[in-house]
Structures are given as C-alpha cells and as structure tokens.
Amino acid sequence: MKELDFYKDKRVFVTGHTGFKGTWLCHILLEAGAAVSGYALEPEAGLYEQTGLDRRMHSVIGDVRDEAKITAALTEARPEVVFHLAAQALVRRSYREPALTYTTNVVGTVNILEAIRRMPSVRSFVNVTTDKVYENREWFWGYRENERLNGLDPYSNSKSCSELVTGSYREAFFDGADSTAVSTARSGNVIGGGDYSEDRVIPDCARAVRAGREILVRNPGSTRPYQHVLECLYGYLLLAERQYADRSFAGAYNFGPGEESCVRTGELAALFCEAWGDGAAWRVQEDEGPHEANYLKLDCAKAKEVLGWRPRWAVKTAVEKAVEFAKLDTDTERTACLGRQIKEYFV
Ligand SMILES: NC(=O)c1ccc[n+]([C@@H]2O[C@H](COP(=O)([O-])OP(=O)(O)OC[C@H]3O[C@@H](n4cnc5c(N)ncnc54)[C@H](O)[C@@H]3O)[C@@H](O)[C@H]2O)c1
C-alpha cells in the first residue's frame, strides 16, 4: 500500500470513528502506520466492535455538540490531519428529529472548526458531507462543485449548511500562508461490509435474506451514485494528503462513481440478489415515505483532474464485496475480510 505512505507516523484525528465509514477509515489509517485518535458517540452494535477497532486506537466518547469536550480531545491528540465524519446521517431520522440533526451536523462542524483554528498542529482538515448537498434540479446531469447548495430534507439541508459554514471559515479564518488547509468532500451513496443502518438498500437486503424474508425496495426507480466505501475514503485520504503539502488544493470536491455505477435502486437490489444467489428475490414496497429525489449524479471531473483520483470498483464489484462480507458469521472472519478488501483496493 505504497500510495498510503504519507500517513505513516502521522497523527490523525477522526470524528465519527465508531460509525460505518469511520471504522473503515481508521482501519486503513492503522494499516498505513498512522497514530489514530477518534471522537464519537458510543458505538451501536456494529462494525467498530466486530473488528476490534476499540482495542487498536485512542477513542474518546463524546458529543460534537459539546464544544469543551471536543476541544479537549483535539488538544490532547495534537493531530496533523483531521477527518470530520461525525453526523446524524439518516434522512428518515432527520424528519423525526430535525433539531438534533441540525445541531449535530452544523453546530458540531462549527465546534470543530473553532477548535482547530487555535491548533497550529492541524495542517489538513476534511469535512465529509454528501452528494445530497446540492439543490436537486431533477435533471440527468451530474452536479458540479460550483452548483447551488440547498438540500431539501433536514439531513441534506444540514449538510448544505455544514458546507457553507466550512467555506466561510476557510475564507474568514484559514486564509494565511500557514493556515490549515480546509476542504469538503461530497461523496455518493456508499455500499460496503458492516453497514447496518436502517433505511439503506444494501443493509435492508442483507437483513431480509439472512432472515429468510423477501427483499422489499422503496422507490426502485430512483437513480443514485452508488459506490463502495473504499472509493470515497480513497478520495478523502488523497485530498487530505495533497492539501497538507500544498494548501492551494483546498476546496470542495465530489467523489462519486462512474456513469455506469449510477443505477436505479431496483437495479442495485437485483445486483444484490445475483451476488447472493440462493434464489434471493426482491419486490417493490408501496410506501408513502418522505420525498426522495428521482435523479442524483455527481460530476467528478475536478477530483480526477486536480487530484488524479479515479473510481476503481464499479457498482457490481462494490455489491459483490458487500455480499462477501454480509455472508460471514464470525467477527474473526469479518475482520479478516475487511483487511483483505483494503489490501485489494489500495496499491
Ligand atoms: N453512508 C453513506 O452512504 C454516506 C454517503 C454520503 C455521506 N456520508 C457521510 O459520511 C459520514 C459518516 O457516515 P456513516 O455512514 O459512517 O454514518 P454512521 O451513522 O454509521 O456513523 C456516524 C458516526 O457519527 C457519530 N455521531 C453521530 N452523532 C454524533 C454526535 N452528536 N457527536 C459525536 N459523534 C456523533 C456516531 O457515533 C458515528 O460514529 C457522515 O458525515 C455522513 O453524512 C455517508
């Protein structure tokens, strides 16, 4: 994994390290030889504990809305690189708990930016947002980084706000030659082993087949940029490295899949059934759920041109890798599978 050499012996701080993406990211960083610290809420039963990450890194359990606590954790860790992933990340929950979603995703971002602007050790900061930050125009083309930010539902909108806050701090407080390089990363709908979230397609499929139930899919006609979790994490890692060396790389970047991987949700469920085998099948669930966009794609020309980032695993491979993981029964097997997929992905 020579391409991760930059991270050897670097002090790296990850918020949201107990979540799905955070756990994968910390395993990559540990594999690369980084000294990793994390800050998040108590882990829910899931990948973090299954893969024994709690025993391999320094973990602080706390709320990003608690400014004093997050500041103390950052001060103690003295990181050189910070990845901000902690968030209330579920659309449906954001309809039930909008205030919690906004305070976590917006005030939490402010608290971290406040802390790092007083910390000269931090040279590179990446705020992880989402493909849903754009004002959705229901068109067929991918959104570019310079398009209007205005997510519709409370989750998406809170992430648009987090983008705006980060952009403002970059201009107002991180504009000196020695300032921290501050970026945002907008990635697609992520697939991968160890995602047990509610209301996400692949976790819903895996739960159903493991319980011997038929798979029910809401909004099968919605097109989404589906990608393996390692695809966007590779983007975040590359961005943090580039801007650490040269802060002119700082800005907003899309990290989405190629055109062929922007598929309808029904096609994704069909790919899952094909990869799972054993007669797995899906059908449409009629459901008066909250509004969902029909089309959502990202234009990733900037990440390709400026950073040299490229998608490596198309959606079919991404689903196969998630299924490989979902079929496992023991934590030892899951930990080995995660490590193997990281080694297959990075060169
Ligand atoms: N999974 C996806 O498809 C996807 C797509 C685009 C963007 N993202 C973004 O990536 C990031 C990680 O997503 P994920 O899928 O791993 O989510 P997740 O729900 O699995 O993990 C969320 C993490 O944030 C932490 N967290 C939540 N509220 C917190 C609080 N108040 N204080 C401290 N920590 C808190 C949790 O403890 C957990 O560690 C999020 O910012 C999310 O918006 C996810």
The ligand as an SDF file (V2000), in Angstrom:
LIG
                    3D

 44 48  0  0  0  0  0  0  0  0999 V2000
  -23.1260    6.0980    4.3150 N   0  0  0  0  0  0  0  0  0  0  0  0
  -23.4010    6.8510    3.2500 C   0  0  0  0  0  0  0  0  0  0  0  0
  -23.9900    6.3960    2.2590 O   0  0  0  0  0  0  0  0  0  0  0  0
  -22.9280    8.2810    3.2030 C   0  0  0  0  0  0  0  0  0  0  0  0
  -22.9960    8.9570    1.9730 C   0  0  0  0  0  0  0  0  0  0  0  0
  -22.5360   10.2880    1.9030 C   0  0  0  0  0  0  0  0  0  0  0  0
  -22.0370   10.8890    3.0390 C   0  0  0  0  0  0  0  0  0  0  0  0
  -21.9930   10.2280    4.2310 N   0  0  0  0  0  0  0  0  0  0  0  0
  -21.4440   10.9390    5.4010 C   0  0  0  0  0  0  0  0  0  0  0  0
  -20.3430   10.1850    5.9110 O   0  0  0  0  0  0  0  0  0  0  0  0
  -20.2600   10.3540    7.3200 C   0  0  0  0  0  0  0  0  0  0  0  0
  -20.2550    9.0120    8.0110 C   0  0  0  0  0  0  0  0  0  0  0  0
  -21.4430    8.3150    7.6550 O   0  0  0  0  0  0  0  0  0  0  0  0
  -21.7150    6.8180    8.1340 P   0  0  0  0  0  0  0  0  0  0  0  0
  -22.4810    6.1580    7.0520 O   0  0  0  0  0  0  0  0  0  0  0  0
  -20.4590    6.1910    8.6100 O   0  0  0  0  0  0  0  0  0  0  0  0
  -22.7130    7.0860    9.3630 O   0  0  0  0  0  0  0  0  0  0  0  0
  -22.8820    6.2850   10.7360 P   0  0  0  0  0  0  0  0  0  0  0  0
  -24.2530    6.6530   11.2190 O   0  0  0  0  0  0  0  0  0  0  0  0
  -22.5300    4.8560   10.5900 O   0  0  0  0  0  0  0  0  0  0  0  0
  -21.7980    6.9390   11.7070 O   0  0  0  0  0  0  0  0  0  0  0  0
  -21.9840    8.2090   12.2610 C   0  0  0  0  0  0  0  0  0  0  0  0
  -20.8800    8.4960   13.2650 C   0  0  0  0  0  0  0  0  0  0  0  0
  -21.1020    9.8050   13.7840 O   0  0  0  0  0  0  0  0  0  0  0  0
  -21.1400    9.7310   15.1970 C   0  0  0  0  0  0  0  0  0  0  0  0
  -22.0610   10.7330   15.7250 N   0  0  0  0  0  0  0  0  0  0  0  0
  -23.3760   10.9090   15.4450 C   0  0  0  0  0  0  0  0  0  0  0  0
  -23.8630   11.9270   16.1800 N   0  0  0  0  0  0  0  0  0  0  0  0
  -22.8180   12.3970   16.9250 C   0  0  0  0  0  0  0  0  0  0  0  0
  -22.6750   13.4130   17.8990 C   0  0  0  0  0  0  0  0  0  0  0  0
  -23.7040   14.1980   18.2360 N   0  0  0  0  0  0  0  0  0  0  0  0
  -21.4630   13.6030   18.4680 N   0  0  0  0  0  0  0  0  0  0  0  0
  -20.4060   12.8080   18.1400 C   0  0  0  0  0  0  0  0  0  0  0  0
  -20.4820   11.8430   17.2330 N   0  0  0  0  0  0  0  0  0  0  0  0
  -21.6730   11.6340   16.6400 C   0  0  0  0  0  0  0  0  0  0  0  0
  -21.6280    8.3260   15.5220 C   0  0  0  0  0  0  0  0  0  0  0  0
  -21.2720    7.9750   16.8580 O   0  0  0  0  0  0  0  0  0  0  0  0
  -20.8790    7.5400   14.4690 C   0  0  0  0  0  0  0  0  0  0  0  0
  -19.5630    7.3180   14.8970 O   0  0  0  0  0  0  0  0  0  0  0  0
  -21.4330   11.2440    7.7260 C   0  0  0  0  0  0  0  0  0  0  0  0
  -20.9740   12.5770    7.8320 O   0  0  0  0  0  0  0  0  0  0  0  0
  -22.3970   11.1000    6.5690 C   0  0  0  0  0  0  0  0  0  0  0  0
  -23.2270   12.2260    6.4550 O   0  0  0  0  0  0  0  0  0  0  0  0
  -22.4360    8.9240    4.3460 C   0  0  0  0  0  0  0  0  0  0  0  0
  1  2  1  0
  2  3  2  0
  2  4  1  0
  4  5  1  0
  4 44  2  0
  5  6  2  0
  6  7  1  0
  7  8  2  0
  8  9  1  0
  8 44  1  0
  9 10  1  0
  9 42  1  0
 10 11  1  0
 11 12  1  0
 11 40  1  0
 12 13  1  0
 13 14  1  0
 14 15  2  0
 14 16  1  0
 14 17  1  0
 17 18  1  0
 18 19  2  0
 18 20  1  0
 18 21  1  0
 21 22  1  0
 22 23  1  0
 23 24  1  0
 23 38  1  0
 24 25  1  0
 25 26  1  0
 25 36  1  0
 26 27  1  0
 26 35  1  0
 27 28  2  0
 28 29  1  0
 29 30  1  0
 29 35  2  0
 30 31  1  0
 30 32  2  0
 32 33  1  0
 33 34  2  0
 34 35  1  0
 36 37  1  0
 36 38  1  0
 38 39  1  0
 40 41  1  0
 40 42  1  0
 42 43  1  0
M  CHG  2   8   1  16  -1
M  END
$$$$
